[in-house]
Amino acid sequence: MEKNGLKIRKIVATGALAMSLTSGAGANVMEQGIETKKSNEMAEAKQKFYCNTKALTSVERARHEALTKKLLAMRKETVETEKGYEFRYSPADVTVAEVAEWVVAESKCCAFFDFHIDLENSGTLICLRLTGAEGVKTFIRAEFALK
């Protein structure tokens, strides 16, 4: 009988939830559920993908942070790809050497990234593509403030 009692409670709880979803409060419940799912995905990505903060010396870290700020500020476009994101730059704003320097430092502390640097359109477009294992896109969105 206890077993049946649990089933009845579960059905009643499910019914109450279904009723609340059809009311105005249900929209809030659904929104909270979506936000919770996003938060959980971010937490999972940060656990799976983490940076080795001791991989760079203080001098290297300072230079890397300066390059990171520059690359984030000078992005002309961000394109979502199947396995990650591509950041596009004008060679007038960012050099291939700066992108390569950033990649070398980033690969020391975040070895889970796969890096791709392309010079396209007869040298008028620099592309930096970050990819990696499943879930890396969530990490990239969080770390690079993408929407």
N, CA, C and O atoms as a GROMACS GRO file, in nm:
protein
  588
    1MET      N    1   0.081  -0.119   0.000
    1MET     CA    2   0.000   0.000   0.000
    1MET      C    3   0.086   0.127   0.000
    1MET      O    4   0.053   0.227  -0.064
    2GLU      N    5   0.197   0.120   0.072
    2GLU     CA    6   0.287   0.234   0.071
    2GLU      C    7   0.334   0.264  -0.070
    2GLU      O    8   0.347   0.379  -0.110
    3LYS      N    9   0.360   0.159  -0.142
    3LYS     CA   10   0.403   0.175  -0.280
    3LYS      C   11   0.297   0.250  -0.360
    3LYS      O   12   0.328   0.343  -0.434
    4ASN      N   13   0.172   0.209  -0.345
    4ASN     CA   14   0.063   0.277  -0.414
    4ASN      C   15   0.048   0.420  -0.366
    4ASN      O   16   0.019   0.511  -0.444
    5GLY      N   17   0.068   0.440  -0.236
    5GLY     CA   18   0.059   0.575  -0.180
    5GLY      C   19   0.161   0.668  -0.243
    5GLY      O   20   0.132   0.784  -0.271
    6LEU      N   21   0.283   0.617  -0.266
    6LEU     CA   22   0.385   0.698  -0.329
    6LEU      C   23   0.346   0.732  -0.472
    6LEU      O   24   0.366   0.845  -0.518
    7LYS      N   25   0.291   0.636  -0.541
    7LYS     CA   26   0.248   0.661  -0.678
    7LYS      C   27   0.140   0.769  -0.682
    7LYS      O   28   0.144   0.858  -0.767
    8ILE      N   29   0.046   0.761  -0.590
    8ILE     CA   30  -0.062   0.859  -0.587
    8ILE      C   31  -0.005   0.997  -0.560
    8ILE      O   32  -0.043   1.095  -0.624
    9ARG      N   33   0.088   1.007  -0.463
    9ARG     CA   34   0.149   1.136  -0.432
    9ARG      C   35   0.223   1.192  -0.553
    9ARG      O   36   0.216   1.311  -0.582
   10LYS      N   37   0.291   1.105  -0.622
   10LYS     CA   38   0.366   1.149  -0.739
   10LYS      C   39   0.270   1.202  -0.847
   10LYS      O   40   0.298   1.305  -0.909
   11ILE      N   41   0.163   1.134  -0.869
   11ILE     CA   42   0.063   1.177  -0.967
   11ILE      C   43   0.004   1.311  -0.924
   11ILE      O   44  -0.014   1.400  -1.007
   12VAL      N   45  -0.028   1.325  -0.794
   12VAL     CA   46  -0.086   1.450  -0.746
   12VAL      C   47   0.015   1.563  -0.764
   12VAL      O   48  -0.022   1.672  -0.808
   13ALA      N   49   0.142   1.538  -0.730
   13ALA     CA   50   0.245   1.642  -0.746
   13ALA      C   51   0.259   1.679  -0.893
   13ALA      O   52   0.270   1.797  -0.927
   14THR      N   53   0.259   1.579  -0.979
   14THR     CA   54   0.270   1.606  -1.122
   14THR      C   55   0.151   1.686  -1.170
   14THR      O   56   0.166   1.778  -1.250
   15GLY      N   57   0.032   1.651  -1.122
   15GLY     CA   58  -0.088   1.725  -1.160
   15GLY      C   59  -0.082   1.868  -1.113
   15GLY      O   60  -0.121   1.959  -1.186
   16ALA      N   61  -0.034   1.891  -0.990
   16ALA     CA   62  -0.021   2.027  -0.937
   16ALA      C   63   0.078   2.108  -1.021
   16ALA      O   64   0.055   2.225  -1.049
   17LEU      N   65   0.186   2.043  -1.059
   17LEU     CA   66   0.286   2.111  -1.141
   17LEU      C   67   0.225   2.147  -1.276
   17LEU      O   68   0.245   2.257  -1.326
   18ALA      N   69   0.151   2.054  -1.334
   18ALA     CA   70   0.088   2.080  -1.464
   18ALA      C   71  -0.010   2.196  -1.452
   18ALA      O   72  -0.017   2.279  -1.542
   19MET      N   73  -0.085   2.202  -1.343
   19MET     CA   74  -0.180   2.311  -1.323
   19MET      C   75  -0.106   2.444  -1.308
   19MET      O   76  -0.149   2.545  -1.364
   20SER      N   77   0.006   2.444  -1.235
   20SER     CA   78   0.078   2.569  -1.215
   20SER      C   79   0.141   2.618  -1.346
   20SER      O   80   0.156   2.738  -1.366
   21LEU      N   81   0.178   2.525  -1.434
   21LEU     CA   82   0.238   2.564  -1.560
   21LEU      C   83   0.138   2.631  -1.653
   21LEU      O   84   0.176   2.708  -1.741
   22THR      N   85   0.011   2.601  -1.634
   22THR     CA   86  -0.089   2.662  -1.720
   22THR      C   87  -0.134   2.798  -1.666
   22THR      O   88  -0.200   2.874  -1.736
   23SER      N   89  -0.098   2.829  -1.542
   23SER     CA   90  -0.134   2.959  -1.485
   23SER      C   91  -0.021   3.057  -1.509
   23SER      O   92   0.083   3.021  -1.564
   24GLY      N   93  -0.040   3.181  -1.467
   24GLY     CA   94   0.062   3.285  -1.482
   24GLY      C   95   0.190   3.249  -1.408
   24GLY      O   96   0.299   3.281  -1.455
   25ALA      N   97   0.178   3.184  -1.294
   25ALA     CA   98   0.296   3.145  -1.216
   25ALA      C   99   0.377   3.040  -1.290
   25ALA      O  100   0.497   3.027  -1.268
   26GLY      N  101   0.311   2.966  -1.378
   26GLY     CA  102   0.381   2.862  -1.452
   26GLY      C  103   0.491   2.916  -1.541
   26GLY      O  104   0.595   2.853  -1.557
   27ALA      N  105   0.468   3.032  -1.597
   27ALA     CA  106   0.571   3.093  -1.682
   27ALA      C  107   0.696   3.120  -1.601
   27ALA      O  108   0.808   3.099  -1.648
   28ASN      N  109   0.677   3.168  -1.477
   28ASN     CA  110   0.793   3.192  -1.391
   28ASN      C  111   0.866   3.063  -1.358
   28ASN      O  112   0.989   3.059  -1.356
   29VAL      N  113   0.790   2.957  -1.332
   29VAL     CA  114   0.850   2.828  -1.303
   29VAL      C  115   0.933   2.781  -1.422
   29VAL      O  116   1.045   2.732  -1.406
   30MET      N  117   0.878   2.796  -1.543
   30MET     CA  118   0.949   2.754  -1.663
   30MET      C  119   1.074   2.839  -1.684
   30MET      O  120   1.180   2.785  -1.718
   31GLU      N  121   1.064   2.971  -1.664
   31GLU     CA  122   1.180   3.060  -1.680
   31GLU      C  123   1.289   3.023  -1.579
   31GLU      O  124   1.407   3.019  -1.613
   32GLN      N  125   1.248   2.997  -1.455
   32GLN     CA  126   1.345   2.959  -1.353
   32GLN      C  127   1.412   2.827  -1.390
   32GLN      O  128   1.531   2.809  -1.368
   33GLY      N  129   1.334   2.737  -1.448
   33GLY     CA  130   1.391   2.609  -1.491
   33GLY      C  131   1.494   2.627  -1.600
   33GLY      O  132   1.598   2.561  -1.600
   34ILE      N  133   1.466   2.717  -1.694
   34ILE     CA  134   1.560   2.745  -1.803
   34ILE      C  135   1.686   2.809  -1.748
   34ILE      O  136   1.797   2.772  -1.785
   35GLU      N  137   1.669   2.907  -1.657
   35GLU     CA  138   1.785   2.973  -1.596
   35GLU      C  139   1.868   2.874  -1.515
   35GLU      O  140   1.991   2.877  -1.519
   36THR      N  141   1.801   2.786  -1.442
   36THR     CA  142   1.872   2.685  -1.365
   36THR      C  143   1.951   2.593  -1.457
   36THR      O  144   2.064   2.557  -1.427
   37LYS      N  145   1.890   2.554  -1.570
   37LYS     CA  146   1.958   2.468  -1.666
   37LYS      C  147   2.083   2.538  -1.720
   37LYS      O  148   2.189   2.475  -1.730
   38LYS      N  149   2.071   2.668  -1.754
   38LYS     CA  150   2.186   2.743  -1.804
   38LYS      C  151   2.295   2.749  -1.697
   38LYS      O  152   2.413   2.730  -1.728
   39SER      N  153   2.257   2.776  -1.572
   39SER     CA  154   2.354   2.783  -1.464
   39SER      C  155   2.423   2.649  -1.445
   39SER      O  156   2.545   2.644  -1.424
   40ASN      N  157   2.347   2.542  -1.452
   40ASN     CA  158   2.406   2.408  -1.438
   40ASN      C  159   2.502   2.377  -1.551
   40ASN      O  160   2.608   2.318  -1.527
   41GLU      N  161   2.468   2.418  -1.674
   41GLU     CA  162   2.557   2.396  -1.788
   41GLU      C  163   2.687   2.472  -1.770
   41GLU      O  164   2.794   2.420  -1.799
   42MET      N  165   2.677   2.596  -1.720
   42MET     CA  166   2.797   2.677  -1.697
   42MET      C  167   2.884   2.612  -1.590
   42MET      O  168   3.006   2.604  -1.606
   43ALA      N  169   2.824   2.567  -1.482
   43ALA     CA  170   2.899   2.504  -1.374
   43ALA      C  171   2.967   2.377  -1.424
   43ALA      O  172   3.083   2.351  -1.391
   44GLU      N  173   2.895   2.297  -1.503
   44GLU     CA  174   2.952   2.175  -1.560
   44GLU      C  175   3.072   2.206  -1.649
   44GLU      O  176   3.175   2.140  -1.642
   45ALA      N  177   3.057   2.307  -1.733
   45ALA     CA  178   3.165   2.345  -1.825
   45ALA      C  179   3.287   2.391  -1.747
   45ALA      O  180   3.400   2.358  -1.784
   46LYS      N  181   3.266   2.468  -1.641
   46LYS     CA  182   3.380   2.517  -1.562
   46LYS      C  183   3.450   2.402  -1.489
   46LYS      O  184   3.570   2.408  -1.466
   47GLN      N  185   3.375   2.298  -1.452
   47GLN     CA  186   3.437   2.183  -1.387
   47GLN      C  187   3.516   2.100  -1.488
   47GLN      O  188   3.625   2.051  -1.457
   48LYS      N  189   3.462   2.085  -1.605
   48LYS     CA  190   3.525   2.002  -1.708
   48LYS      C  191   3.644   2.074  -1.772
   48LYS      O  192   3.746   2.012  -1.803
   49PHE      N  193   3.630   2.203  -1.791
   49PHE     CA  194   3.733   2.283  -1.856
   49PHE      C  195   3.783   2.385  -1.754
   49PHE      O  196   3.709   2.474  -1.711
   50TYR      N  197   3.906   2.371  -1.715
   50TYR     CA  198   3.960   2.465  -1.618
   50TYR      C  199   4.099   2.509  -1.662
   50TYR      O  200   4.169   2.439  -1.736
   51CYS      N  201   4.137   2.626  -1.615
   51CYS     CA  202   4.266   2.684  -1.654
   51CYS      C  203   4.370   2.659  -1.546
   51CYS      O  204   4.341   2.669  -1.427
   52ASN      N  205   4.490   2.627  -1.589
   52ASN     CA  206   4.603   2.611  -1.498
   52ASN      C  207   4.665   2.748  -1.477
   52ASN      O  208   4.746   2.793  -1.558
   53THR      N  209   4.626   2.815  -1.370
   53THR     CA  210   4.670   2.952  -1.348
   53THR      C  211   4.818   2.962  -1.315
   53THR      O  212   4.874   3.071  -1.318
   54LYS      N  213   4.882   2.852  -1.284
   54LYS     CA  214   5.026   2.852  -1.253
   54LYS      C  215   5.113   2.825  -1.375
   54LYS      O  216   5.235   2.818  -1.364
   55ALA      N  217   5.050   2.809  -1.491
   55ALA     CA  218   5.124   2.777  -1.613
   55ALA      C  219   5.204   2.895  -1.666
   55ALA      O  220   5.302   2.876  -1.739
   56LEU      N  221   5.164   3.016  -1.630
   56LEU     CA  222   5.233   3.135  -1.677
   56LEU      C  223   5.299   3.208  -1.560
   56LEU      O  224   5.246   3.210  -1.448
   57THR      N  225   5.414   3.268  -1.586
   57THR     CA  226   5.478   3.351  -1.485
   57THR      C  227   5.396   3.480  -1.471
   57THR      O  228   5.307   3.506  -1.552
   58SER      N  229   5.425   3.559  -1.369
   58SER     CA  230   5.349   3.683  -1.350
   58SER      C  231   5.369   3.778  -1.468
   58SER      O  232   5.276   3.848  -1.507
   59VAL      N  233   5.488   3.781  -1.525
   59VAL     CA  234   5.515   3.865  -1.642
   59VAL      C  235   5.437   3.814  -1.763
   59VAL      O  236   5.375   3.892  -1.835
   60GLU      N  237   5.441   3.682  -1.784
   60GLU     CA  238   5.366   3.623  -1.896
   60GLU      C  239   5.216   3.647  -1.878
   60GLU      O  240   5.146   3.678  -1.974
   61ARG      N  241   5.167   3.631  -1.754
   61ARG     CA  242   5.024   3.650  -1.727
   61ARG      C  243   4.982   3.793  -1.757
   61ARG      O  244   4.877   3.816  -1.817
   62ALA      N  245   5.064   3.890  -1.716
   62ALA     CA  246   5.031   4.031  -1.742
   62ALA      C  247   5.023   4.059  -1.893
   62ALA      O  248   4.932   4.127  -1.940
   63ARG      N  249   5.118   4.005  -1.967
   63ARG     CA  250   5.117   4.023  -2.113
   63ARG      C  251   4.995   3.954  -2.174
   63ARG      O  252   4.930   4.008  -2.262
   64HIS      N  253   4.966   3.834  -2.126
   64HIS     CA  254   4.852   3.758  -2.178
   64HIS      C  255   4.721   3.832  -2.150
   64HIS      O  256   4.633   3.837  -2.236
   65GLU      N  257   4.707   3.887  -2.032
   65GLU     CA  258   4.586   3.962  -1.999
   65GLU      C  259   4.571   4.084  -2.089
   65GLU      O  260   4.460   4.116  -2.132
   66ALA      N  261   4.682   4.152  -2.116
   66ALA     CA  262   4.678   4.269  -2.206
   66ALA      C  263   4.635   4.227  -2.347
   66ALA      O  264   4.554   4.294  -2.410
   67LEU      N  265   4.691   4.116  -2.395
   67LEU     CA  266   4.653   4.066  -2.528
   67LEU      C  267   4.506   4.022  -2.530
   67LEU      O  268   4.435   4.047  -2.627
   68THR      N  269   4.462   3.957  -2.423
   68THR     CA  270   4.322   3.913  -2.415
   68THR      C  271   4.229   4.033  -2.424
   68THR      O  272   4.132   4.031  -2.500
   69LYS      N  273   4.258   4.138  -2.348
   69LYS     CA  274   4.174   4.259  -2.354
   69LYS      C  275   4.172   4.318  -2.494
   69LYS      O  276   4.067   4.358  -2.544
   70LYS      N  277   4.288   4.322  -2.558
   70LYS     CA  278   4.295   4.377  -2.693
   70LYS      C  279   4.214   4.292  -2.790
   70LYS      O  280   4.137   4.345  -2.870
   71LEU      N  281   4.231   4.160  -2.784
   71LEU     CA  282   4.159   4.071  -2.877
   71LEU      C  283   4.008   4.079  -2.855
   71LEU      O  284   3.931   4.076  -2.951
   72LEU      N  285   3.965   4.089  -2.730
   72LEU     CA  286   3.822   4.102  -2.704
   72LEU      C  287   3.767   4.235  -2.754
   72LEU      O  288   3.658   4.240  -2.810
   73ALA      N  289   3.843   4.341  -2.736
   73ALA     CA  290   3.798   4.474  -2.776
   73ALA      C  291   3.799   4.494  -2.928
   73ALA      O  292   3.717   4.568  -2.981
   74MET      N  293   3.891   4.428  -2.996
   74MET     CA  294   3.908   4.451  -3.140
   74MET      C  295   3.833   4.352  -3.229
   74MET      O  296   3.844   4.359  -3.352
   75ARG      N  297   3.759   4.262  -3.170
   75ARG     CA  298   3.681   4.166  -3.249
   75ARG      C  299   3.586   4.241  -3.342
   75ARG      O  300   3.511   4.328  -3.299
   76LYS      N  301   3.591   4.206  -3.468
   76LYS     CA  302   3.497   4.263  -3.565
   76LYS      C  303   3.370   4.181  -3.572
   76LYS      O  304   3.261   4.232  -3.597
   77GLU      N  305   3.387   4.050  -3.547
   77GLU     CA  306   3.273   3.959  -3.559
   77GLU      C  307   3.304   3.832  -3.480
   77GLU      O  308   3.420   3.790  -3.470
   78THR      N  309   3.199   3.773  -3.426
   78THR     CA  310   3.211   3.643  -3.361
   78THR      C  311   3.112   3.550  -3.430
   78THR      O  312   2.994   3.582  -3.443
   79VAL      N  313   3.162   3.435  -3.475
   79VAL     CA  314   3.079   3.340  -3.548
   79VAL      C  315   3.078   3.207  -3.472
   79VAL      O  316   3.184   3.152  -3.441
   80GLU      N  317   2.959   3.159  -3.442
   80GLU     CA  318   2.947   3.028  -3.378
   80GLU      C  319   2.968   2.921  -3.485
   80GLU      O  320   2.909   2.927  -3.592
   81THR      N  321   3.053   2.824  -3.454
   81THR     CA  322   3.077   2.713  -3.545
   81THR      C  323   3.022   2.586  -3.481
   81THR      O  324   2.973   2.588  -3.368
   82GLU      N  325   3.030   2.477  -3.553
   82GLU     CA  326   2.977   2.351  -3.501
   82GLU      C  327   3.044   2.311  -3.370
   82GLU      O  328   2.979   2.260  -3.279
   83LYS      N  329   3.176   2.333  -3.361
   83LYS     CA  330   3.251   2.286  -3.244
   83LYS      C  331   3.307   2.396  -3.157
   83LYS      O  332   3.383   2.369  -3.065
   84GLY      N  333   3.271   2.522  -3.184
   84GLY     CA  334   3.326   2.630  -3.104
   84GLY      C  335   3.287   2.766  -3.157
   84GLY      O  336   3.174   2.787  -3.201
   85TYR      N  337   3.383   2.858  -3.153
   85TYR     CA  338   3.358   2.994  -3.200
   85TYR      C  339   3.478   3.044  -3.279
   85TYR      O  340   3.592   3.002  -3.257
   86GLU      N  341   3.450   3.133  -3.372
   86GLU     CA  342   3.554   3.197  -3.449
   86GLU      C  343   3.546   3.347  -3.426
   86GLU      O  344   3.440   3.408  -3.437
   87PHE      N  345   3.660   3.407  -3.392
   87PHE     CA  346   3.671   3.551  -3.372
   87PHE      C  347   3.742   3.608  -3.493
   87PHE      O  348   3.846   3.558  -3.535
   88ARG      N  349   3.684   3.715  -3.548
   88ARG     CA  350   3.740   3.774  -3.670
   88ARG      C  351   3.795   3.913  -3.640
   88ARG      O  352   3.735   3.992  -3.567
   89TYR      N  353   3.912   3.941  -3.700
   89TYR     CA  354   3.983   4.066  -3.676
   89TYR      C  355   4.030   4.128  -3.806
   89TYR      O  356   4.050   4.059  -3.906
   90SER      N  357   4.046   4.258  -3.803
   90SER     CA  358   4.110   4.330  -3.913
   90SER      C  359   4.259   4.336  -3.885
   90SER      O  360   4.298   4.369  -3.772
   91PRO      N  361   4.344   4.307  -3.983
   91PRO     CA  362   4.489   4.318  -3.963
   91PRO      C  363   4.534   4.460  -3.928
   91PRO      O  364   4.646   4.480  -3.880
   92ALA      N  365   4.449   4.558  -3.953
   92ALA     CA  366   4.482   4.696  -3.914
   92ALA      C  367   4.474   4.714  -3.762
   92ALA      O  368   4.537   4.804  -3.706
   93ASP      N  369   4.397   4.626  -3.694
   93ASP     CA  370   4.377   4.637  -3.550
   93ASP      C  371   4.459   4.536  -3.470
   93ASP      O  372   4.506   4.566  -3.361
   94VAL      N  373   4.474   4.415  -3.526
   94VAL     CA  374   4.541   4.304  -3.457
   94VAL      C  375   4.630   4.235  -3.558
   94VAL      O  376   4.589   4.213  -3.672
   95THR      N  377   4.750   4.199  -3.516
   95THR     CA  378   4.841   4.129  -3.608
   95THR      C  379   4.831   3.978  -3.589
   95THR      O  380   4.788   3.930  -3.484
   96VAL      N  381   4.872   3.906  -3.691
   96VAL     CA  382   4.877   3.760  -3.680
   96VAL      C  383   4.974   3.722  -3.568
   96VAL      O  384   4.951   3.625  -3.496
   97ALA      N  385   5.083   3.797  -3.553
   97ALA     CA  386   5.181   3.770  -3.448
   97ALA      C  387   5.118   3.784  -3.309
   97ALA      O  388   5.148   3.704  -3.220
   98GLU      N  389   5.032   3.882  -3.290
   98GLU     CA  390   4.966   3.898  -3.160
   98GLU      C  391   4.869   3.783  -3.133
   98GLU      O  392   4.862   3.733  -3.021
   99VAL      N  393   4.796   3.743  -3.235
   99VAL     CA  394   4.705   3.629  -3.219
   99VAL      C  395   4.785   3.504  -3.186
   99VAL      O  396   4.747   3.427  -3.097
  100ALA      N  397   4.896   3.482  -3.256
  100ALA     CA  398   4.979   3.364  -3.232
  100ALA      C  399   5.040   3.369  -3.091
  100ALA      O  400   5.046   3.266  -3.024
  101GLU      N  401   5.084   3.485  -3.047
  101GLU     CA  402   5.139   3.500  -2.912
  101GLU      C  403   5.032   3.466  -2.807
  101GLU      O  404   5.060   3.398  -2.708
  102TRP      N  405   4.910   3.514  -2.831
  102TRP     CA  406   4.799   3.485  -2.739
  102TRP      C  407   4.772   3.334  -2.735
  102TRP      O  408   4.751   3.278  -2.628
  103VAL      N  409   4.773   3.270  -2.852
  103VAL     CA  410   4.747   3.126  -2.860
  103VAL      C  411   4.853   3.047  -2.784
  103VAL      O  412   4.820   2.953  -2.712
  104VAL      N  413   4.980   3.084  -2.797
  104VAL     CA  414   5.088   3.013  -2.728
  104VAL      C  415   5.066   3.020  -2.576
  104VAL      O  416   5.077   2.918  -2.507
  105ALA      N  417   5.036   3.138  -2.526
  105ALA     CA  418   5.014   3.153  -2.381
  105ALA      C  419   4.887   3.082  -2.336
  105ALA      O  420   4.887   3.013  -2.234
  106GLU      N  421   4.781   3.099  -2.411
  106GLU     CA  422   4.652   3.037  -2.375
  106GLU      C  423   4.663   2.884  -2.376
  106GLU      O  424   4.601   2.817  -2.294
  107SER      N  425   4.740   2.831  -2.468
  107SER     CA  426   4.754   2.685  -2.476
  107SER      C  427   4.828   2.628  -2.355
  107SER      O  428   4.812   2.511  -2.321
  108LYS      N  429   4.909   2.711  -2.289
  108LYS     CA  430   4.978   2.666  -2.168
  108LYS      C  431   4.882   2.652  -2.050
  108LYS      O  432   4.891   2.557  -1.972
  109CYS      N  433   4.790   2.746  -2.038
  109CYS     CA  434   4.700   2.742  -1.923
  109CYS      C  435   4.567   2.672  -1.953
  109CYS      O  436   4.502   2.622  -1.862
  110CYS      N  437   4.528   2.669  -2.078
  110CYS     CA  438   4.400   2.607  -2.116
  110CYS      C  439   4.425   2.506  -2.228
  110CYS      O  440   4.386   2.527  -2.343
  111ALA      N  441   4.489   2.398  -2.192
  111ALA     CA  442   4.531   2.297  -2.290
  111ALA      C  443   4.414   2.223  -2.356
  111ALA      O  444   4.435   2.150  -2.453
  112PHE      N  445   4.294   2.240  -2.304
  112PHE     CA  446   4.178   2.170  -2.360
  112PHE      C  447   4.127   2.235  -2.488
  112PHE      O  448   4.046   2.175  -2.559
  113PHE      N  449   4.173   2.357  -2.520
  113PHE     CA  450   4.132   2.422  -2.644
  113PHE      C  451   4.210   2.367  -2.763
  113PHE      O  452   4.326   2.328  -2.751
  114ASP      N  453   4.144   2.365  -2.878
  114ASP     CA  454   4.210   2.346  -3.006
  114ASP      C  455   4.207   2.484  -3.072
  114ASP      O  456   4.103   2.549  -3.076
  115PHE      N  457   4.322   2.528  -3.124
  115PHE     CA  458   4.335   2.662  -3.180
  115PHE      C  459   4.356   2.654  -3.330
  115PHE      O  460   4.426   2.566  -3.380
  116HIS      N  461   4.294   2.746  -3.402
  116HIS     CA  462   4.308   2.754  -3.547
  116HIS      C  463   4.323   2.901  -3.583
  116HIS      O  464   4.236   2.982  -3.551
  117ILE      N  465   4.432   2.936  -3.649
  117ILE     CA  466   4.454   3.074  -3.694
  117ILE      C  467   4.454   3.073  -3.847
  117ILE      O  468   4.526   2.996  -3.909
  118ASP      N  469   4.372   3.159  -3.905
  118ASP     CA  470   4.365   3.168  -4.051
  118ASP      C  471   4.383   3.313  -4.093
  118ASP      O  472   4.332   3.405  -4.028
  119LEU      N  473   4.454   3.332  -4.202
  119LEU     CA  474   4.465   3.462  -4.267
  119LEU      C  475   4.390   3.447  -4.398
  119LEU      O  476   4.431   3.370  -4.485
  120GLU      N  477   4.279   3.519  -4.412
  120GLU     CA  478   4.188   3.499  -4.525
  120GLU      C  479   4.168   3.627  -4.607
  120GLU      O  480   4.219   3.734  -4.572
  121ASN      N  481   4.094   3.613  -4.714
  121ASN     CA  482   4.055   3.725  -4.801
  121ASN      C  483   4.176   3.808  -4.842
  121ASN      O  484   4.178   3.930  -4.824
  122SER      N  485   4.276   3.742  -4.897
  122SER     CA  486   4.398   3.809  -4.944
  122SER      C  487   4.464   3.891  -4.834
  122SER      O  488   4.518   3.999  -4.859
  123GLY      N  489   4.461   3.838  -4.712
  123GLY     CA  490   4.527   3.903  -4.600
  123GLY      C  491   4.448   4.014  -4.534
  123GLY      O  492   4.504   4.091  -4.456
  124THR      N  493   4.321   4.025  -4.564
  124THR     CA  494   4.240   4.132  -4.505
  124THR      C  495   4.155   4.086  -4.387
  124THR      O  496   4.078   4.165  -4.332
  125LEU      N  497   4.167   3.958  -4.348
  125LEU     CA  498   4.088   3.905  -4.238
  125LEU      C  499   4.171   3.803  -4.160
  125LEU      O  500   4.224   3.707  -4.217
  126ILE      N  501   4.181   3.824  -4.030
  126ILE     CA  502   4.248   3.727  -3.941
  126ILE      C  503   4.138   3.658  -3.863
  126ILE      O  504   4.051   3.723  -3.804
  127CYS      N  505   4.141   3.526  -3.861
  127CYS     CA  506   4.041   3.448  -3.790
  127CYS      C  507   4.108   3.361  -3.684
  127CYS      O  508   4.207   3.293  -3.712
  128LEU      N  509   4.055   3.365  -3.564
  128LEU     CA  510   4.099   3.278  -3.455
  128LEU      C  511   3.980   3.192  -3.418
  128LEU      O  512   3.878   3.243  -3.373
  129ARG      N  513   3.994   3.062  -3.438
  129ARG     CA  514   3.885   2.970  -3.406
  129ARG      C  515   3.926   2.887  -3.285
  129ARG      O  516   4.034   2.828  -3.282
  130LEU      N  517   3.838   2.883  -3.186
  130LEU     CA  518   3.858   2.801  -3.067
  130LEU      C  519   3.758   2.686  -3.071
  130LEU      O  520   3.638   2.708  -3.086
  131THR      N  521   3.808   2.565  -3.058
  131THR     CA  522   3.723   2.447  -3.056
  131THR      C  523   3.774   2.355  -2.946
  131THR      O  524   3.873   2.386  -2.878
  132GLY      N  525   3.708   2.243  -2.928
  132GLY     CA  526   3.751   2.147  -2.828
  132GLY      C  527   3.647   2.038  -2.811
  132GLY      O  528   3.561   2.017  -2.896
  133ALA      N  529   3.657   1.971  -2.699
  133ALA     CA  530   3.567   1.860  -2.668
  133ALA      C  531   3.425   1.911  -2.646
  133ALA      O  532   3.402   2.031  -2.630
  134GLU      N  533   3.330   1.818  -2.646
  134GLU     CA  534   3.191   1.853  -2.624
  134GLU      C  535   3.177   1.934  -2.494
  134GLU      O  536   3.232   1.896  -2.391
  135GLY      N  537   3.105   2.042  -2.502
  135GLY     CA  538   3.085   2.129  -2.387
  135GLY      C  539   3.173   2.253  -2.386
  135GLY      O  540   3.151   2.344  -2.308
  136VAL      N  541   3.273   2.256  -2.473
  136VAL     CA  542   3.366   2.370  -2.475
  136VAL      C  543   3.297   2.499  -2.517
  136VAL      O  544   3.340   2.607  -2.478
  137LYS      N  545   3.192   2.489  -2.596
  137LYS     CA  546   3.122   2.610  -2.640
  137LYS      C  547   3.061   2.684  -2.521
  137LYS      O  548   3.063   2.807  -2.517
  138THR      N  549   3.009   2.611  -2.426
  138THR     CA  550   2.953   2.673  -2.305
  138THR      C  551   3.062   2.746  -2.228
  138THR      O  552   3.042   2.857  -2.178
  139PHE      N  553   3.178   2.683  -2.218
  139PHE     CA  554   3.291   2.745  -2.150
  139PHE      C  555   3.334   2.873  -2.222
  139PHE      O  556   3.357   2.976  -2.159
  140ILE      N  557   3.344   2.866  -2.354
  140ILE     CA  558   3.385   2.983  -2.433
  140ILE      C  559   3.286   3.097  -2.415
  140ILE      O  560   3.325   3.212  -2.396
  141ARG      N  561   3.156   3.064  -2.420
  141ARG     CA  562   3.053   3.168  -2.400
  141ARG      C  563   3.072   3.238  -2.266
  141ARG      O  564   3.062   3.360  -2.258
  142ALA      N  565   3.099   3.161  -2.162
  142ALA     CA  566   3.115   3.219  -2.028
  142ALA      C  567   3.244   3.300  -2.018
  142ALA      O  568   3.242   3.412  -1.968
  143GLU      N  569   3.353   3.246  -2.064
  143GLU     CA  570   3.483   3.310  -2.048
  143GLU      C  571   3.502   3.431  -2.138
  143GLU      O  572   3.574   3.524  -2.102
  144PHE      N  573   3.439   3.431  -2.254
  144PHE     CA  574   3.457   3.540  -2.350
  144PHE      C  575   3.333   3.629  -2.358
  144PHE      O  576   3.318   3.707  -2.452
  145ALA      N  577   3.245   3.617  -2.259
  145ALA     CA  578   3.126   3.703  -2.247
  145ALA      C  579   3.044   3.706  -2.376
  145ALA      O  580   3.008   3.814  -2.425
  146LEU      N  581   3.016   3.589  -2.431
  146LEU     CA  582   2.934   3.580  -2.552
  146LEU      C  583   2.789   3.555  -2.511
  146LEU      O  584   2.762   3.497  -2.406
  147LYS      N  585   2.697   3.599  -2.595
  147LYS     CA  586   2.554   3.579  -2.565
  147LYS      C  587   2.496   3.471  -2.649
  147LYS      O  588   2.378   3.441  -2.637
   0.00000   0.00000   0.00000
